[in-house]
Amino acid sequence: MGTDSEKRPEFRDLEAVLRGEVATSLTGFLEDVHAADLADWMENIDPPDRVRIVVALTPQARSEVLIFAEDPLREEVLQYLDVPQIVEVVEELPADEAVDLLALTEEGTEEQVLRALSAERSQGLRQLLRYDAETVGGLMTSEFVTVEDDVHVGDAIKHIRAEGGPASEEEIGVFVVDADGRPVGFVSDRDLLTTPIHTPVREVMETDLITVNAQDDQEEVAQLVYKYSFSAVPVVSDDGVLIGVVAADDAQDVLTEEAEEDILRLVGTSPEEHQTRLPVLTRVRHRLPLQALTVLGGLITAWILDRALPTSLTDGSSTADILRYLPIIIGLAGNVGIQSSTILVRAFATGEVSQDRELSVLGSEVLVGFLIGTICGVTTTLVAGFMEGGDAQALIFGSSVGLAITIAVVWAAFLGCVVPILCQRFGIDPAIVAGPFLITLSDISGASIFVGTSSLFLNIGTWS
């Protein structure tokens, strides 16, 4: 697929081709689109148009797009392909990518695809499929080149050529093994090309290898690569035989994913990628547990304040009663606002949200805030009404607090999106502003909305 930077196609060009507004055929247009761009664009078009694109792509182009696509899109694309077409794609993919793709196929399809592949390819993929996805075995590739330690550089180069060149897409170099297949050294592609051909490989190889077991956790090998700046790490079996290789870029992907998951968990939401494309109800379900904990903590705080500063509605001190519930809104508004801003800042950084999607993301996040606010508001209404005596006046009081919570949480979700969007528009790093500034703004405005709305509602309820 093309990479011409001077005439780089844009998403609106794809839309024009799909609508038939230009004379260019879809197949011809796709030849000039980078696979990474197409994988991103396919997230934002309707399923029928995705089918048209998948059909128009060659097997090689499909495999390139699937490398960059996220799992939900991969699963959808696989539904459009029959077994022979999936086989064509798998044959184009590196072993580790092929295994990840096969794991997403429907039950029974995986075995059909494996049977259709060559015996050598099928055996290699079956070996990788035995490992759990979170282990080193699930990350490694079985496509790598080895030479024995008693050969010369010239012989090693001939061996690589006989193997068809570096088998791994990362061009990670060559591992040197002993007669039993145990790794004893490593030679980079550069060293092979710049060393006289009669030099023994053992004289140029690096011997400070650190091996990992296939059953180890992925994060452990990723940290090794990061700490020692390895280009690749050998994976060995229990008896020390080399069975796979983890390349540096795959290890870096693990570290990136782990960091992103930790950040998303830190703000109390799901670690899934592409948060802005998840259904609204899914987002609410993921974020609600933290908000429920916040409501519980706020209600306990209100109960403690009630015991420490005894007041009652009959004493005409309803304003003081309202203020006892202020910690709930401070916590909820802060949590909802920081969740929205964190997700949006990450989406801007990864390119998940472009300028033409900002308004749709804003609308969906506000809707998420409304649903969370409504659930938390209704819960607080019932509990606060019970805590304040359970009579009609107490129910009015609880309703005033619940309504104020709903409005303030919606406002916090709105701020959590608008602040990063405005920063992005004005060329300011949203990560700088969307932290302490947003929390402070959310606390001040949320508290004002809470006190104003609840007081007004309570006064109206009293007058009636």
N, C-alpha and C positions, 0 to 999 in steps of 0.2 A: 504494500500500500504506500502511496506517495508521501513525501515529506517536503515538498517544495515550499520554502518559507515565503517566497515572494507572492505566491498565489494560494496561500493556505486557505482551504475551504472553511467556512464557518457554519454554525448550526442553522442559521437562517437560509443558507444555500441548500442545505439538505431538505429543509421544509419546502422550499420552492420546487425542488426536483420531485419530491413525493407528491406535491399537489399538481404536478404537470405544468407548472408555470414557465418552465424553461425547456429548451429542446434537448438538453443533455439527458442521456439515458441514465438510469440509476446505476447500472453496472459500470458505466464509464466514469460517473462521478465518484463512485466509491474507490476507484483505483487511486485517486489523488488524496484520499483521506487517511490520516494516520490512525492506526488501530486503537490507540489510547483515546483519541478524540471520538471515534465512532462508538467505542464502548460507553463513553460518558453521554453522548447524544442519545443513544438508544434507551437510556434511563428516562428520558424526557419526552418520548413519543409514544403513541398509542400502540397496543399489541399488534393490530393488523399491519401497521407500517414496519414493526420489528420483523414480522414474518417476511415481508417483501425484501427487507435488507438481508436477512439470513439467506434467503433463496438466491439473491443476486451475488453473494460472495462466493469466492472459490474456497475449496477446503483449506488451503494455506491461509487465506485471509480470515476465515472463520476461526482458525486456531489462534491467530494473532490477536483477534478481538477478544476471544475467551481468556487469554492470558491476562489482559487488562481488566476484564469485567469482574464484578463482584458476584458472589454466589447466587443471590436471587435472580440476577439476569442470566447467569450461566444455566441455572435450572430451567428457566423459561425457554432459552434457546434450544436446549437439549430436547424439549418437548416438540419442537418444530422439525427435528431431524429423525430419520429412521436409522436403523442399526448400521447399514452400510455407510451412511453419511457420517455417523459418529466414529466409525472405524477410520474413515479418511482423516478426520480431525485428530484423533488420537495418534495416528501415525506421524502427524506433523509436530506434535508436542513433545517437549522433553519429558523424560520419565516421571519426574516429580510432579509436573503440571498435569500429565495424563492421569496419574493416580488421583489427584484432587478432583479432576473432572469426572472420572468414573464413579467416585464416591457420591456424586450428585445425581446419577442416573437412576431411573426407576428400577424396582426390584426385578431381577431377571435379565435386564438389559446389560448389566455389567458382565455377566458370564457370556452372553452372546457376543459381545464385543471382543472379549478376551479369546474366545474360540476362533474368531475370524482373523486375528492377528497371527503373525509368524510365530513359530514355536519359541524362538529366542526372545522376541519382544514380549510375548505373553508371559513367559516364565519370569522375566525381570519385573514386570508389573505386578504379577501375583506375589512376588517376594515383598514388594513395597506395600502392597495392600494388607499384609499381615500386621503391620504396625499401627498403633494408635496414632491418630492425627496430631496429638499433642506431644508425641515423643520425637526423638531425633530421627528414628526410622521413618516417621511420617514426613519429615522435612528433607531428608537426604535424597540424592539422585543416585541411581545405579549406573549412570552413563558417565564413565570416566576412563582415563587411559593410565595404564601402569606399565612399568618396565622393571626388569630385574636389575639388581645392583651390580652385576658383573658385566654389563654391556657398556659400549662407548656411546658418546653423544650422537655420532653419525648413525649408529644402529637404532638408537632411540627415535631419531627423526624418521628413519625409514619405517619403524614400527607404527609411529603415529600416522604416517601417510597411508600405510596399509590398512589402518583402522578407519580411514576416511577423514582424518583430521581430528581435532579435539571433539570428542563426542558430546561433551557438555556445553550447553549454550553459554555458560559463563566464561569459557576459555580459562579454566582454573589452573592449567599446567598439568604436570605429570607426577604421579606418586611412584616412588621407587619401593619395591617389595623384595623380600628374600625368597628363597626357594619354596617356603611354606606359605607364601602369600601375605606375610605380615609386613606392614608398612615400616620402612626404615629411613625414608628420606623423601624429600620433595624437590622438584626442579621446575622453576617457572618457565613459561614459553620464551621469555626474553633471554634467560640464561642458555637455553638450548640453541637459540639462534645466534648468540654472540660468542659461543665457546667453540674452539677447534673441534672438528668432528672426531678426532682420534683420542680426545680426552675421556678417561673413564667417568661414567656418570657419578660414581661414588665421590669423585673429587670436587664436583660442583654442586652436589645436592645439599640441601639444608637438612640437618639431622635433629634439630630441636623440635620434634613433633610432639603434639599433645593429642592423644586419641580420645574418642568418646564412644560409649556403647550405644547401640541402637535403641535401647530401652530408656536412656536418659531423657530428662525433660528438655524440650526445645530451648527454653530460656537459658539453660546452663551453657549450651554450646554457643548461643548467641552472645552471651557475656564473655565467653572465651575469645571469640572472634573480635569483639570490641576491645577487650583488654590488650590482646597481643597483636592486633592488626593483621590477623591471618587472612590470606586470600581464600583459603579453604581449610576445612578440618576433616581428617579421615575418621570414618566410622567403622568400628571393628565389631566382630562377633564376640561371644564369650571366650573363645579360644584365641582371640587376637588377630584373626584373619580380616583383611580389608574387604568390606562388603558395600561401602557407599561413601559418598563425599557430601559434606554440607558446604556450599559456596557462601562467600561473604555477603553477597546481596540478599540471599535467602535468609541468612542470619540477621541481617539488618532489618529486613521486613518483620521478623519476629519481635525485635526490640521496639520497632515503631508501633506495632500493633499492641504490644504489652503496655507501652507508655500511654497510648491513646485510651486503652481500656481502663487503665488506672485513673486517668483524668476524668473520664466519664463516670466511673464508679464513685469518684471523689465527690462529684456534684449530685450523686444519687440518681443516675439514670442508667439505661442499658448500655453495655459496651459494644453493641452492634454498630457496624459502619452504616454510613448514609442515614443518619438519624432524621434528616429533613425529608426523606422519602418514605419513611415508615408511615403506616396508617395512623390517623389521629388517635384512635382508641388504643392502639398498641403503645403509642408514646405515653398516653395517660396511664396505662397499666404499669409501664416500666417506672414511671416517676412517682406514682402515688404512694408507695411504701414510705419514702422519706417524708412526704408531706403528712402522712398519717402519724408518723412518729413525732413530727413537729406539733401537730394538733394535740396529741396526747401530752407532750411536755408542756404546752401552753396551758392546757386545762389543769394540769397538776399545779402549775405556777399560780393560776388564778385561785385555786383552792387554798394554796398556802397563803397567798395575800389576803384572802377572805378571812382566814383564821388569825393572821397577824394584825390586820387592820379591819376589824369587824364593822361592817356597814350593812344597810338593808335598803331595799327599795322603798319601804314605808317611811324611812327617815328623810326622803327627798334627796338622797345622795346617789342618784342613778349615774351621774357622770363618773363618780369614783368607782362605781361598779363596772362601768364600761372600760375604764383604764386598767382594771385587773386583767382584762383579756387582750390588752395591747401586745404582750409578748408573742401571742399566736400570730398576729399579722406581721410583726417584725420578722419572725422566723419564716413564715410562709412566703411573704413577698421577696425576702432575700433569696430563699431557695429557688422559687420559680424563676425569678429574674436571672439568677446566676446560671441555672440550667439552660434557659433559652440562649443567653449570651455565649456560654461555653460551646454549645452545639453550633451556633452560628459562626463564631470565630473559627472553630475547627473547620467548618464547611467552607469558609472563605479561604483558609490556608490550603486546603486540599483541592480547591477548585470545584467542590461539590455544588456550591451555590454561585451562579453567575448573576449578573445584574438583571437579566430578564426573569429570574426566578425569585428575586427578593420579595416582591409583593405577595406571591403565593405562599412563600415560607412564612412571612409575617402573619398572614391570615390564618394559616394552620396552627402556628404557635399560639396566637391569641385564643383560638378555639380550644387548644389544649389547656391553656390557662383558665378559660371559662369553665371547662368541665371539672378541672381540679378544684377551682374555687367554689364551684357549686357543691361538689361532694363534701369538701371540708366545711363549707358554710352550713350545709344542712346538718352535718354531724355536730358542729358546734352549737347550732340552734337548739337541737334536742338536749344535748348534755348541759348547756348553759341554763336552759329553761328548767331542767330538773334541779341543778345546783342552786338556782335562785328561788326555789320554793315550789315549782311545779304548777302554780295557778295561772290564770289568764294573763295577769300582768307580767309574770315571769316568762311566759311564752312570748309575749310581745318583746320583752327585753332580749331574749335569746334570738328572736328573728332579726332584731336590729343588728346584733353582733354578727350573725350569719350573713346577712345581706352586705354588711360593710366588708366582711372578709372576701366575699365573692368579687365585689367591685375592685377592691385593692389588689387581689391576686391577678385579675385580668389586666389591670394597669401595669403590674410588675412584669407580666409576660410581654406586654406591648413594649415597655421600656427595654426589656432584655433583648429585643430584636432591633428596635429603632436605633438605639445607641450604637451597636456595631455597624449597622447599615450606614448611618450618617458618617461614622468614622471612615468606613470604606470609601464612601463617595468623596470625602474631603482629603483623602490620602493620608489619614492618620491610622497608625497601627491599632486596630480595635482591641487587641490583646492588652494594650496598656490602659485603655480607658474603661474597658468592660469589666474591670475587677473592682477595686475599692471605690472608684467613682460611681459605678452602677449600684453597688450595695448601699452607699450613702444616699444616693438619689432615691433609690427604691424605699429605703427606710423612712426618709423624711416624707416623701409623697404618700407612701402607703399608710403611715401613721396619721397624716392629715386627712386622707380619704376615710380611714377607719373611724376616727373620732367624729368627723363632720357628718358622715352618712349615718352612723349609729345614733348619734345624738338627735339628728333631724327625725329619723324614723321613730325613735323612742318618744319624742315630743308629740309627733302626729298620733302615735298610738295612745298616748295619754289623753290628748284632746278628744279623741273619738269616744 
